[in-house]
Amino acid sequence: MPRPLAEFVGRSTEILRLKEQLAPFGETPPSPLVIITRPPGVGKSALAAHVAHLAKDRFPDGQLYVNCRGAMPDLPALTPIDVLGRFLRALGVPPSAVPTDLDEAAAAWRSRLHDRRVLVVLDDAADLAQIRLLLAASLGNTLLVTSRETMSWGEDAVQLELARMSQAESATMLAKLAGADRISAYAGETARLVRLCDGLPLALRIAGARLASRPDWSVSALAARLSDEQTRLNELAVGDLAVRSSLAASHTALERGSRPVDRLAARTLSLLGLLHVPEVTAEAAGALLGVTSGEAEAALERLVDAYLLDRSGPGRYQLHDLIRLFAGELHPSDWREALIRALSYYAASTRLASHVSDPHRTQPAAPVDAVPHEVRTAEEARAWLREEEAVLSAAAVQALHSPDDTIARLGVNLTFGLQWRQERAYHMTEMKELNTLALRVSERLGDEAGALLAHDHIANALRLTGHTDEAVTHLRAGLELARRLGDAFSEMRTLGNLSSAYNSGERYEESLPWAELQLSLARSIGASVGVRYALLSMGYSHLGAGRPEEARETLHEALAEAEKAGDIGQEGVIRVALGEAHVDLEDPKQALPHLLRAREVFEANGYRIGKLRCLIALSRAYRMLEDPDRALSCVNEAVVCGGGLGHARWEQRLREERAAVDATQTAAPRPGSTTPAC
């Protein structure tokens, strides 16, 4: 048996469980088969050696050990007859008498272990086929197996999936290797170092050894070196220990696998390293690989079985950091085609989902030649966009930073496809950052139409976060581009956005002329969406300027246009403004139907700012109707709805409305009263 590590730390729960299997209480025989699995570098072999030494007294007839070489890229894995031959010779069978026939060797193995108590450690087993014939040993003997593969066996097997080390265990390992004072003095940097090592004992041993050999290095110095993703795997090497070679062994084993799914899994890992997203689905992986989603799922599950990939949720998969860095180094020759396929899938899927979620919105993203994720209803489309948004944003950032023109254009397309989702969810920071990158790419490529859209989207993010003048600067640049391109629709849209920018900045008299210009142009080119948007903006301008009667007339005209078009999203926005106009006219009964309908629309489509504005108006209406309980319910819901939005103007109005509601509340609740739903 290999000696146990002198610096072995942690794993107390795992050790207790394994000892219960190898050395149970009383006369209970040990478990015949105990398997330790999980990813390369997680410490399976070290744990097996440690526990084997702790339990050796329960196996007085001997302990046998063999490295099965299941994941050694430079040496072939031992065959079943190789393993049996080594063990039979160790048990006293003369070399000349060791059977060469596999079945005869297995029979001799069973005979030699009959009525004995032997602990057999099979380290780094490739799979069950390699060790299957050893499993028929008589009761009282135990096979302790480590493997990078999931192994499914019968009722007599116990499988322990070894997790990455906890923060405390990792810090203890570093302290044993590099000195407790040195590690404890920099707790924050130690925690950072542990995260960079991904909780893998192999990486932690290497980091600790490097600190021990360099007493002039601080913990923060090593953490800084590991922070560079380009060189992290280079830094995690000392002597013959290296995280890269450990991971390479698993990848090579798949490449050399006898089954097609093994080889597809190896290719999948190399291609996943290209895609800088937090997680993937089988459908996205299928696009990346150029295979069906069913084939991709089989390859992903094979990587899960090999502990090179984790399930992050139902149908979703993610790479741990060090494995991701290793996969990124594999760089297959067809990387560009694969990346374009994946980005095209994301762009096409985003555009389709955005359209299905609200067919009345103009889609700024151009069509993409790829099979998209299928969504049939608005609810499905919104759910898909909500679940995938972080992935889509990451893919867009990656593409926008690419020097490759085709890939960068896909990044612009994907950015534009996210526009309506980001506005509804009020993800203004992401909208501004992505579209700023999209503007740079469009200008680099001489794409004035793309630059126009990017200016428009940046302005939208700026005006919704209270930066009116900056928004206007971008919109004027976009207006100039639209006129130079002779694009009347974009000119019309930009005029309306200029009106919205001034309305959002509470500069209502400046807003009105731009809305009137939009209305005139929209009617001349037959753009009904522009007509109703212009009427809405005019209504907002009148409302903000203290002319609620004029606002009401204009908004009723806008509502008729929206209902005629079946534009439910726009209908909700118009009804909020109409409700506010009726409240300003001290007619809360007329306001309520509009506001309640708008609330239903916003709950369905997830438009957060619209719902916040609607709830504040509802609270005002209920206060005017002397219904303080419903007003309070609306304010409470508005607090939840508006939490974390960061919209200064509406957060201020919410605070003012909350104060007004509090002032109307009686000192004590009426007997038997309850707060009704808003």
C-alpha positions as CSV (number, residue, x, y, z in Angstrom):
1,M,0.0,0.0,0.0
2,P,1.2,3.6,-0.7
3,R,1.9,5.4,2.5
4,P,-0.7,8.0,3.6
5,L,0.0,11.7,3.1
6,A,1.7,13.2,6.1
7,E,-0.3,16.5,5.5
8,F,-3.7,14.8,5.0
9,V,-6.4,17.1,6.4
10,G,-10.1,17.3,6.5
11,R,-12.6,14.8,5.0
12,S,-13.8,13.9,8.5
13,T,-17.3,13.0,7.3
14,E,-16.1,11.0,4.4
15,I,-13.5,9.1,6.5
16,L,-16.2,8.2,9.1
17,R,-18.5,6.9,6.3
18,L,-15.7,4.9,4.7
19,K,-14.6,3.4,8.1
20,E,-18.2,2.3,8.7
21,Q,-18.0,0.3,5.5
22,L,-14.5,-1.1,5.9
23,A,-14.6,-1.7,9.6
24,P,-18.2,-1.9,10.8
25,F,-19.1,-2.4,14.4
26,G,-19.1,-5.9,15.9
27,E,-19.0,-9.0,13.8
28,T,-20.7,-7.4,10.8
29,P,-18.6,-8.1,7.7
30,P,-17.2,-5.2,5.7
31,S,-18.9,-4.0,2.5
32,P,-17.6,-6.1,-0.5
33,L,-17.3,-3.1,-2.8
34,V,-16.6,0.6,-1.9
35,I,-16.1,3.1,-4.7
36,I,-14.7,6.6,-4.4
37,T,-15.5,8.8,-7.4
38,R,-15.4,12.5,-8.5
39,P,-13.3,14.7,-10.7
40,P,-9.5,14.5,-11.2
41,G,-7.5,16.2,-8.5
42,V,-10.2,16.0,-5.9
43,G,-8.1,13.7,-3.7
44,K,-9.6,10.2,-4.2
45,S,-6.3,8.3,-4.1
46,A,-5.1,10.1,-1.0
47,L,-8.4,9.4,0.8
48,A,-8.3,5.8,-0.2
49,A,-4.8,5.3,1.1
50,H,-5.6,7.2,4.3
51,V,-8.7,5.1,5.1
52,A,-7.0,1.8,4.0
53,H,-4.3,2.4,6.6
54,L,-6.9,3.2,9.3
55,A,-8.8,0.0,8.6
56,K,-5.9,-2.4,7.9
57,D,-6.3,-4.2,11.3
58,R,-9.7,-5.5,10.1
59,F,-8.0,-7.3,7.2
60,P,-5.3,-9.5,8.8
61,D,-4.7,-11.6,5.7
62,G,-3.3,-8.7,3.8
63,Q,-3.7,-5.6,1.8
64,L,-3.3,-5.5,-2.0
65,Y,-2.8,-2.4,-4.1
66,V,-2.6,-1.7,-7.8
67,N,-2.7,1.4,-9.9
68,C,-5.1,0.5,-12.7
69,R,-3.8,3.4,-14.9
70,G,-7.3,4.3,-16.0
71,A,-6.3,7.9,-16.7
72,M,-2.6,7.9,-17.5
73,P,-2.1,9.3,-21.0
74,D,1.4,8.0,-21.4
75,L,0.7,4.4,-20.4
76,P,-2.1,2.0,-21.4
77,A,-4.6,1.0,-18.8
78,L,-4.1,-2.4,-17.2
79,T,-6.2,-5.1,-18.7
80,P,-8.3,-7.4,-16.4
81,I,-5.8,-10.2,-16.9
82,D,-2.9,-7.8,-15.9
83,V,-4.6,-7.0,-12.7
84,L,-5.5,-10.6,-11.8
85,G,-2.0,-11.7,-12.6
86,R,-0.4,-9.1,-10.4
87,F,-2.6,-10.0,-7.5
88,L,-2.2,-13.8,-7.9
89,R,1.6,-13.4,-7.8
90,A,1.3,-11.2,-4.7
91,L,-0.8,-14.0,-3.1
92,G,1.9,-16.5,-3.7
93,V,1.1,-18.1,-7.0
94,P,4.3,-18.8,-8.9
95,P,4.6,-16.7,-12.1
96,S,4.7,-19.8,-14.2
97,A,1.4,-21.0,-12.6
98,V,-0.6,-17.8,-13.2
99,P,-3.4,-18.7,-15.7
100,T,-3.3,-16.8,-19.0
101,D,-7.0,-17.5,-19.6
102,L,-9.2,-14.8,-18.1
103,D,-11.9,-17.1,-16.6
104,E,-9.2,-19.4,-15.1
105,A,-7.4,-16.5,-13.6
106,A,-10.7,-15.2,-12.1
107,A,-11.4,-18.7,-10.6
108,A,-7.9,-18.8,-9.1
109,W,-8.5,-15.3,-7.6
110,R,-11.7,-16.5,-5.9
111,S,-10.0,-19.6,-4.6
112,R,-7.1,-17.6,-3.1
113,L,-9.5,-15.2,-1.3
114,H,-11.9,-17.9,0.0
115,D,-12.2,-17.7,3.8
116,R,-9.7,-14.8,3.9
117,R,-10.1,-11.1,4.9
118,V,-8.1,-9.0,2.4
119,L,-8.4,-5.3,1.6
120,V,-7.9,-4.7,-2.2
121,V,-7.3,-1.2,-3.3
122,L,-7.9,-0.6,-7.0
123,D,-6.7,2.9,-7.7
124,D,-7.7,4.9,-10.8
125,A,-9.9,2.2,-12.3
126,A,-10.9,3.0,-15.9
127,D,-14.4,1.5,-15.6
128,L,-16.3,-1.5,-14.3
129,A,-15.2,-3.8,-17.2
130,Q,-11.6,-3.5,-16.0
131,I,-12.3,-4.8,-12.5
132,R,-15.6,-6.7,-12.9
133,L,-14.0,-10.2,-12.5
134,L,-12.5,-9.3,-9.2
135,L,-15.8,-8.4,-7.6
136,A,-16.8,-12.1,-6.9
137,A,-14.5,-12.4,-4.0
138,S,-16.0,-14.1,-0.9
139,L,-17.6,-12.1,1.9
140,G,-15.1,-10.7,4.3
141,N,-12.9,-9.2,1.6
142,T,-13.3,-5.6,0.4
143,L,-12.5,-3.9,-2.9
144,L,-11.8,-0.2,-2.4
145,V,-11.9,1.4,-5.8
146,T,-11.1,4.9,-6.9
147,S,-12.2,6.1,-10.3
148,R,-12.9,9.3,-12.3
149,E,-16.0,7.5,-13.7
150,T,-19.4,7.0,-12.2
151,M,-19.7,3.3,-11.5
152,S,-23.2,1.7,-11.1
153,W,-23.2,-1.8,-9.4
154,G,-25.5,-3.9,-7.4
155,E,-26.8,-3.7,-3.9
156,D,-23.5,-4.7,-2.3
157,A,-21.8,-1.6,-3.6
158,V,-21.3,1.7,-1.7
159,Q,-20.3,4.7,-3.8
160,L,-19.0,7.9,-2.3
161,E,-18.9,11.0,-4.5
162,L,-16.0,13.1,-3.1
163,A,-16.8,16.8,-3.2
164,R,-14.4,19.7,-3.5
165,M,-12.9,20.7,-0.1
166,S,-14.6,23.2,2.1
167,Q,-13.1,26.6,2.7
168,A,-12.0,25.6,6.2
169,E,-10.5,22.3,5.1
170,S,-8.7,24.0,2.2
171,A,-7.2,26.7,4.5
172,T,-6.0,24.0,6.9
173,M,-4.3,22.1,4.1
174,L,-2.5,25.3,3.1
175,A,-1.5,26.0,6.7
176,K,0.0,22.5,7.1
177,L,2.1,23.0,3.9
178,A,3.0,26.7,4.1
179,G,2.8,27.5,7.8
180,A,-0.2,28.3,10.0
181,D,0.9,31.8,10.9
182,R,1.5,32.7,7.3
183,I,-2.0,31.5,6.2
184,S,-4.0,32.8,9.1
185,A,-2.5,36.3,8.9
186,Y,-4.1,36.8,5.5
187,A,-7.5,35.2,5.8
188,G,-9.1,37.2,3.0
189,E,-6.3,36.4,0.5
190,T,-6.3,32.8,1.7
191,A,-10.0,32.6,0.9
192,R,-9.3,34.1,-2.6
193,L,-6.5,31.6,-3.1
194,V,-8.8,28.7,-2.2
195,R,-11.4,29.9,-4.7
196,L,-8.8,30.2,-7.4
197,C,-7.8,26.6,-6.7
198,D,-11.4,25.6,-7.1
199,G,-11.4,23.6,-3.9
200,L,-9.3,20.8,-5.5
201,P,-6.8,19.2,-3.1
202,L,-4.3,18.7,-5.9
203,A,-4.3,22.4,-6.8
204,L,-4.2,23.3,-3.1
205,R,-1.2,20.9,-2.5
206,I,0.6,22.6,-5.4
207,A,-0.2,26.1,-4.1
208,G,0.9,25.1,-0.6
209,A,4.1,23.6,-1.9
210,R,4.9,26.7,-3.9
211,L,4.4,28.9,-0.9
212,A,6.5,26.6,1.2
213,S,9.4,26.7,-1.3
214,R,9.2,30.5,-1.6
215,P,9.1,32.0,1.9
216,D,9.4,35.5,0.4
217,W,6.1,35.1,-1.4
218,S,3.0,36.4,0.4
219,V,-0.3,34.6,0.0
220,S,-1.6,37.6,-1.9
221,A,1.3,37.4,-4.3
222,L,0.5,33.8,-5.3
223,A,-3.2,34.6,-5.5
224,A,-2.4,37.5,-7.8
225,R,-0.4,35.1,-10.1
226,L,-3.3,32.7,-10.1
227,S,-5.8,35.5,-10.9
228,D,-4.5,35.6,-14.5
229,E,-6.6,33.0,-16.3
230,Q,-4.1,32.8,-19.2
231,T,-1.4,31.5,-16.9
232,R,-3.2,29.9,-14.0
233,L,-2.7,26.3,-15.1
234,N,1.0,27.1,-15.6
235,E,1.2,28.3,-12.0
236,L,-0.5,25.2,-10.6
237,A,2.5,22.9,-11.3
238,V,5.3,21.9,-9.0
239,G,7.7,19.0,-9.6
240,D,5.7,16.2,-11.3
241,L,2.4,17.5,-9.9
242,A,0.3,19.5,-12.3
243,V,-3.4,20.2,-12.5
244,R,-3.1,20.4,-16.3
245,S,-1.7,16.9,-16.7
246,S,-4.3,15.5,-14.3
247,L,-7.1,16.9,-16.4
248,A,-5.4,15.9,-19.6
249,A,-5.4,12.3,-18.5
250,S,-9.2,12.3,-18.3
251,H,-9.6,14.0,-21.6
252,T,-7.1,11.6,-23.3
253,A,-8.9,8.6,-21.8
254,L,-12.1,9.8,-23.5
255,E,-10.3,10.5,-26.8
256,R,-9.0,6.9,-26.8
257,G,-12.3,5.4,-25.7
258,S,-13.8,2.5,-27.6
259,R,-17.3,4.0,-27.8
260,P,-18.4,6.8,-30.1
261,V,-19.9,8.7,-27.2
262,D,-16.5,8.8,-25.5
263,R,-14.9,10.4,-28.4
264,L,-17.8,12.8,-28.9
265,A,-17.5,13.7,-25.2
266,A,-13.8,14.5,-25.6
267,R,-14.7,16.8,-28.6
268,T,-17.5,18.4,-26.6
269,L,-15.1,19.3,-23.8
270,S,-12.7,20.9,-26.2
271,L,-15.5,22.9,-27.8
272,L,-17.1,24.0,-24.5
273,G,-13.8,25.7,-23.7
274,L,-14.5,28.0,-26.6
275,L,-17.8,29.3,-25.3
276,H,-17.4,31.7,-22.4
277,V,-20.9,31.3,-20.9
278,P,-21.8,30.2,-17.3
279,E,-23.8,27.1,-18.4
280,V,-25.1,25.3,-21.5
281,T,-28.1,23.2,-22.5
282,A,-28.0,20.2,-24.7
283,E,-29.6,22.3,-27.5
284,A,-26.8,24.9,-27.3
285,A,-24.1,22.2,-27.2
286,G,-25.7,20.6,-30.2
287,A,-25.4,23.8,-32.1
288,L,-21.8,24.1,-31.0
289,L,-20.9,20.5,-32.0
290,G,-23.1,20.5,-35.2
291,V,-25.0,17.5,-34.0
292,T,-28.6,16.8,-32.7
293,S,-29.5,17.9,-29.2
294,G,-29.9,14.2,-28.3
295,E,-26.4,13.4,-29.4
296,A,-25.1,16.4,-27.5
297,E,-27.0,15.4,-24.4
298,A,-25.4,12.0,-24.5
299,A,-21.9,13.6,-24.7
300,L,-22.7,16.0,-21.9
301,E,-23.9,13.2,-19.7
302,R,-20.8,11.2,-20.5
303,L,-18.7,14.2,-19.3
304,V,-20.8,14.3,-16.1
305,D,-20.1,10.6,-15.6
306,A,-16.4,11.4,-16.0
307,Y,-16.7,14.3,-13.6
308,L,-15.5,16.8,-16.1
309,L,-18.8,18.6,-16.1
310,D,-21.5,19.3,-13.5
311,R,-25.2,19.6,-13.8
312,S,-26.2,23.1,-12.7
313,G,-30.0,22.4,-13.0
314,P,-32.4,20.3,-15.0
315,G,-31.0,20.0,-18.5
316,R,-28.2,22.5,-17.7
317,Y,-24.5,21.9,-17.4
318,Q,-21.5,23.9,-16.3
319,L,-17.7,23.6,-16.1
320,H,-15.7,24.3,-13.0
321,D,-13.1,27.0,-13.3
322,L,-10.0,24.9,-13.7
323,I,-11.6,22.5,-16.0
324,R,-12.9,25.4,-18.1
325,L,-9.4,26.8,-18.3
326,F,-8.1,23.4,-19.4
327,A,-10.8,23.0,-22.0
328,G,-10.0,26.5,-23.3
329,E,-6.4,25.3,-24.1
330,L,-7.6,22.4,-26.3
331,H,-8.5,24.8,-29.1
332,P,-9.7,22.4,-31.9
333,S,-8.9,23.3,-35.5
334,D,-12.6,23.9,-36.4
335,W,-13.1,26.3,-33.4
336,R,-14.3,29.2,-35.6
337,E,-17.1,27.3,-37.3
338,A,-18.2,25.8,-34.0
339,L,-18.3,29.2,-32.3
340,I,-20.2,30.7,-35.1
341,R,-22.8,27.9,-35.0
342,A,-23.3,28.4,-31.2
343,L,-23.5,32.2,-31.5
344,S,-25.9,31.9,-34.4
345,Y,-28.1,29.6,-32.4
346,Y,-28.2,32.1,-29.5
347,A,-28.9,35.1,-31.8
348,A,-31.7,33.3,-33.7
349,S,-33.3,32.0,-30.5
350,T,-33.1,35.4,-28.8
351,R,-34.7,37.2,-31.8
352,L,-37.5,34.6,-32.0
353,A,-38.2,34.6,-28.3
354,S,-38.3,38.4,-28.2
355,H,-40.7,38.5,-31.1
356,V,-43.0,35.8,-29.6
357,S,-43.0,37.5,-26.2
358,D,-44.5,40.7,-27.8
359,P,-45.2,40.6,-31.6
360,H,-46.0,44.3,-31.7
361,R,-42.5,45.4,-30.9
362,T,-40.1,46.1,-33.8
363,Q,-37.2,43.7,-33.6
364,P,-33.9,45.5,-34.0
365,A,-31.9,42.3,-34.5
366,A,-31.7,41.0,-38.0
367,P,-32.7,37.4,-38.9
368,V,-30.0,34.8,-38.5
369,D,-29.6,31.6,-40.5
370,A,-29.8,29.1,-37.7
371,V,-32.4,26.8,-36.1
372,P,-33.6,28.6,-33.0
373,H,-35.0,27.3,-29.7
374,E,-38.7,26.8,-30.2
375,V,-41.1,28.9,-28.2
376,R,-44.8,28.7,-28.9
377,T,-46.4,31.2,-26.5
378,A,-45.5,34.6,-25.0
379,E,-45.2,32.9,-21.6
380,E,-42.7,30.3,-22.9
381,A,-40.7,33.0,-24.7
382,R,-40.5,35.2,-21.6
383,A,-39.5,32.3,-19.4
384,W,-36.8,31.2,-21.9
385,L,-35.4,34.8,-22.0
386,R,-35.4,35.1,-18.3
387,E,-33.6,31.8,-17.8
388,E,-31.1,32.3,-20.5
389,E,-30.4,36.0,-20.1
390,A,-27.1,35.6,-18.2
391,V,-25.9,33.1,-20.8
392,L,-26.9,35.3,-23.7
393,S,-25.3,38.4,-22.3
394,A,-22.0,36.5,-21.7
395,A,-22.1,35.1,-25.2
396,A,-22.7,38.6,-26.6
397,V,-19.8,40.1,-24.6
398,Q,-17.5,37.4,-25.9
399,A,-18.5,37.9,-29.5
400,L,-18.3,41.7,-29.3
401,H,-14.7,41.5,-28.1
402,S,-13.7,39.2,-31.0
403,P,-11.5,40.7,-33.8
404,D,-13.3,38.3,-36.2
405,D,-15.8,40.4,-38.1
406,T,-18.4,37.6,-38.5
407,I,-18.3,36.7,-34.8
408,A,-18.4,40.4,-33.8
409,R,-21.5,41.0,-36.0
410,L,-23.2,38.1,-34.2
411,G,-22.4,39.8,-30.9
412,V,-24.1,43.0,-32.2
413,N,-27.1,41.0,-33.4
414,L,-27.4,39.1,-30.1
415,T,-27.1,42.4,-28.2
416,F,-29.9,44.0,-30.2
417,G,-32.1,40.9,-29.7
418,L,-31.9,41.4,-25.9
419,Q,-33.2,44.9,-26.1
420,W,-36.8,44.4,-25.1
421,R,-36.1,41.7,-22.4
422,Q,-33.6,44.1,-20.8
423,E,-36.1,47.0,-20.9
424,R,-38.9,45.0,-19.3
425,A,-36.6,43.6,-16.6
426,Y,-35.0,47.1,-16.1
427,H,-31.5,45.8,-16.7
428,M,-30.2,49.1,-17.7
429,T,-26.5,48.6,-16.7
430,E,-26.3,45.5,-18.9
431,M,-28.1,47.3,-21.8
432,K,-25.7,50.2,-21.7
433,E,-22.6,48.1,-21.5
434,L,-23.5,45.7,-24.3
435,N,-24.7,48.4,-26.6
436,T,-21.6,50.5,-26.0
437,L,-19.6,47.5,-27.2
438,A,-22.0,47.1,-30.1
439,L,-21.5,50.8,-31.0
440,R,-17.7,50.3,-31.1
441,V,-18.0,47.2,-33.3
442,S,-20.5,48.9,-35.7
443,E,-18.3,51.9,-36.1
444,R,-15.3,49.6,-36.7
445,L,-17.1,47.8,-39.4
446,G,-18.6,50.9,-40.9
447,D,-22.1,49.7,-40.2
448,E,-24.1,53.0,-39.8
449,A,-27.4,51.2,-39.4
450,G,-26.0,49.2,-36.5
451,A,-24.5,52.3,-35.0
452,L,-27.9,54.0,-35.2
453,L,-29.5,51.2,-33.2
454,A,-26.7,51.1,-30.6
455,H,-27.0,54.9,-30.0
456,D,-30.8,54.4,-29.6
457,H,-30.4,51.6,-27.0
458,I,-27.7,53.4,-25.1
459,A,-29.9,56.4,-24.9
460,N,-32.8,54.3,-23.7
461,A,-30.6,53.0,-20.8
462,L,-29.5,56.5,-20.0
463,R,-32.9,58.2,-20.0
464,L,-34.4,55.4,-17.8
465,T,-31.6,56.0,-15.3
466,G,-32.0,59.8,-15.2
467,H,-29.2,60.9,-17.5
468,T,-31.3,63.0,-19.9
469,D,-28.7,65.1,-21.5
470,E,-26.4,62.2,-22.3
471,A,-29.4,60.3,-23.7
472,V,-30.2,63.3,-25.9
473,T,-26.6,63.4,-27.2
474,H,-26.9,59.8,-28.4
475,L,-30.3,60.3,-29.9
476,R,-29.2,63.3,-31.8
477,A,-26.3,61.3,-33.2
478,G,-28.8,58.5,-34.1
479,L,-31.1,61.1,-35.8
480,E,-28.3,62.4,-37.9
481,L,-27.4,58.8,-39.0
482,A,-31.1,58.0,-39.8
483,R,-31.4,61.1,-42.0
484,R,-28.1,60.4,-43.8
485,L,-29.2,56.8,-44.5
486,G,-32.7,58.0,-45.6
487,D,-34.3,55.6,-43.1
488,A,-37.6,57.3,-42.4
489,F,-38.8,54.6,-39.9
490,S,-35.6,54.9,-37.8
491,E,-35.9,58.7,-38.0
492,M,-39.5,58.4,-36.8
493,R,-38.5,56.1,-33.9
494,T,-35.7,58.4,-32.9
495,L,-38.0,61.4,-32.8
496,G,-40.2,59.5,-30.4
497,N,-37.3,58.5,-28.2
498,L,-36.2,62.1,-28.0
499,S,-39.7,62.9,-26.7
500,S,-39.4,60.1,-24.2
501,A,-36.0,61.2,-23.0
502,Y,-37.3,64.7,-22.2
503,N,-40.4,63.2,-20.5
504,S,-38.3,61.0,-18.4
505,G,-36.2,64.0,-17.4
506,E,-39.5,65.8,-16.5
507,R,-38.8,68.4,-19.2
508,Y,-42.3,68.1,-20.6
509,E,-42.5,71.2,-22.7
510,E,-39.3,70.2,-24.5
511,S,-40.7,66.8,-25.1
512,L,-44.0,67.8,-26.8
513,P,-42.5,69.1,-30.1
514,W,-40.5,65.9,-30.7
515,A,-43.7,63.8,-30.1
516,E,-45.6,66.0,-32.6
517,L,-42.8,65.6,-35.2
518,Q,-42.9,61.8,-34.7
519,L,-46.7,61.7,-35.0
520,S,-46.6,63.6,-38.3
521,L,-43.8,61.4,-39.8
522,A,-45.5,58.2,-38.5
523,R,-48.7,59.1,-40.2
524,S,-47.0,60.0,-43.4
525,I,-45.2,56.7,-43.7
526,G,-48.1,54.6,-42.3
527,A,-46.3,53.4,-39.1
528,S,-49.2,52.7,-36.8
529,V,-46.8,51.7,-33.9
530,G,-45.2,55.1,-34.2
531,V,-48.6,56.8,-34.2
532,R,-49.7,55.3,-30.9
533,Y,-46.2,55.8,-29.4
534,A,-46.3,59.5,-30.4
535,L,-49.8,59.9,-28.9
536,L,-48.6,58.3,-25.7
537,S,-45.6,60.6,-25.5
538,M,-47.9,63.6,-26.1
539,G,-50.2,62.4,-23.3
540,Y,-47.2,62.1,-20.9
541,S,-46.1,65.6,-21.9
542,H,-49.5,67.1,-21.2
543,L,-49.9,65.2,-18.0
544,G,-46.5,66.2,-16.7
545,A,-47.1,69.8,-17.6
546,G,-50.3,69.9,-15.6
547,R,-52.8,69.6,-18.4
548,P,-54.6,66.3,-17.5
549,E,-57.7,67.1,-19.6
550,E,-55.6,67.3,-22.8
551,A,-53.6,64.3,-21.7
552,R,-56.8,62.3,-21.3
553,E,-58.1,63.1,-24.8
554,T,-54.8,62.3,-26.4
555,L,-54.4,59.1,-24.4
556,H,-57.9,57.9,-25.3
557,E,-56.9,58.2,-28.9
558,A,-53.7,56.3,-28.2
559,L,-55.6,53.6,-26.4
560,A,-58.0,53.2,-29.4
561,E,-55.0,52.7,-31.7
562,A,-53.4,50.1,-29.4
563,E,-56.7,48.2,-29.0
564,K,-57.2,48.2,-32.8
565,A,-53.7,46.8,-33.3
566,G,-54.0,44.3,-30.4
567,D,-50.9,45.8,-28.9
568,I,-51.4,44.6,-25.3
569,G,-48.1,45.8,-24.0
570,Q,-48.6,49.3,-25.2
571,E,-52.2,49.2,-24.0
572,G,-50.9,48.6,-20.5
573,V,-48.6,51.6,-20.6
574,I,-51.3,53.9,-22.0
575,R,-53.8,52.8,-19.4
576,V,-51.4,53.7,-16.6
577,A,-51.1,57.2,-18.0
578,L,-54.9,57.4,-18.4
579,G,-55.3,56.3,-14.8
580,E,-52.9,59.0,-13.7
581,A,-54.8,61.6,-15.7
582,H,-58.1,60.6,-14.1
583,V,-56.5,60.7,-10.6
584,D,-55.1,64.2,-11.4
585,L,-58.7,65.2,-12.4
586,E,-59.9,63.8,-9.0
587,D,-61.9,61.1,-10.7
588,P,-60.4,57.9,-9.0
589,K,-63.4,55.7,-10.0
590,Q,-62.6,56.2,-13.7
591,A,-59.0,55.6,-13.0
592,L,-59.3,52.2,-11.3
593,P,-60.4,50.1,-14.4
594,H,-57.5,51.4,-16.4
595,L,-54.9,50.9,-13.6
596,L,-56.2,47.4,-12.7
597,R,-56.0,46.3,-16.3
598,A,-52.5,47.7,-16.7
599,R,-51.4,45.8,-13.6
600,E,-52.6,42.6,-15.1
601,V,-50.6,43.3,-18.3
602,F,-47.4,44.1,-16.4
603,E,-47.7,41.1,-14.2
604,A,-47.9,39.0,-17.4
605,N,-45.1,40.6,-19.4
606,G,-42.7,41.4,-16.5
607,Y,-42.4,45.1,-17.2
608,R,-41.1,46.2,-13.8
609,I,-41.0,50.0,-14.1
610,G,-44.5,50.0,-15.6
611,K,-45.8,47.9,-12.7
612,L,-44.2,50.2,-10.1
613,R,-45.7,53.3,-11.7
614,C,-49.1,51.5,-11.9
615,L,-49.1,50.5,-8.2
616,I,-48.2,54.1,-7.1
617,A,-51.1,55.4,-9.1
618,L,-53.4,52.7,-7.7
619,S,-52.4,53.8,-4.2
620,R,-53.3,57.4,-5.0
621,A,-56.6,56.4,-6.3
622,Y,-57.5,54.3,-3.3
623,R,-56.5,57.1,-1.0
624,M,-58.9,59.4,-2.8
625,L,-61.6,56.8,-2.4
626,E,-60.8,56.7,1.3
627,D,-59.7,53.1,1.2
628,P,-56.4,53.3,3.1
629,D,-56.0,49.5,3.5
630,R,-55.9,48.9,-0.2
631,A,-53.7,51.9,-0.7
632,L,-51.2,50.4,1.9
633,S,-51.4,47.0,0.1
634,C,-50.5,48.7,-3.2
635,V,-47.6,50.6,-1.6
636,N,-46.2,47.4,0.0
637,E,-46.4,45.6,-3.3
638,A,-44.7,48.5,-5.0
639,V,-41.8,48.3,-2.5
640,V,-41.3,44.7,-3.4
641,C,-41.7,45.4,-7.1
642,G,-39.3,48.3,-7.2
643,G,-36.7,46.8,-4.9
644,G,-33.2,47.1,-6.4
645,L,-34.3,48.9,-9.6
646,G,-32.3,52.0,-8.8
647,H,-34.7,54.3,-10.6
648,A,-34.2,57.5,-8.6
649,R,-37.4,59.4,-9.8
650,W,-39.8,56.6,-9.2
651,E,-38.2,55.5,-6.0
652,Q,-38.6,59.1,-4.7
653,R,-42.3,59.1,-5.8
654,L,-42.7,55.7,-4.0
655,R,-41.3,57.3,-0.8
656,E,-43.7,60.2,-1.1
657,E,-46.6,57.9,-1.7
658,R,-45.6,55.8,1.2
659,A,-45.5,58.8,3.5
660,A,-49.0,59.9,2.2
661,V,-50.4,56.5,2.9
662,D,-48.9,56.3,6.4
663,A,-50.5,59.7,7.1
664,T,-53.9,58.3,6.3
665,Q,-53.7,55.2,8.4
666,T,-55.6,55.3,11.6
667,A,-53.7,54.8,14.9
668,A,-55.3,51.4,15.4
669,P,-57.0,49.1,12.9
670,R,-60.7,48.8,12.8
671,P,-62.1,45.8,14.7
672,G,-62.1,42.7,12.5
673,S,-60.5,44.5,9.5
674,T,-57.9,43.0,7.3
675,T,-55.7,44.5,4.6
676,P,-57.3,43.5,1.3
677,A,-55.2,42.7,-1.7
678,C,-54.5,45.6,-4.0
